[in-house]
Amino acid sequence: MQNFTEKRIDCPHCGHTFRMTLDVSGGDQEFYDDCPVCCNAIHLSLKVDNQHKTISLYVDADDEQVF
């Protein structure tokens, strides 16, 4: 599996679509990034399945988190 992949992201706040390069060498990750248009925080959850060679990216608004 390649260490870097590019994914298309739709901002959950404003709907703007942009591309993001992800480093999957670290395995599963959770992180935040700001939308380049509306500057709101976006929560991203990256799941790497090396056995099946798949990558899943879950995107949601920062205010949708359940604690």
Protein Blocks (a to p, Z undefined) as FASTA:
>chain_A
ZZbdcdddddfklopacdddddfknopaddddddfklopacdddddddfknopacddddd
fklpcZZ
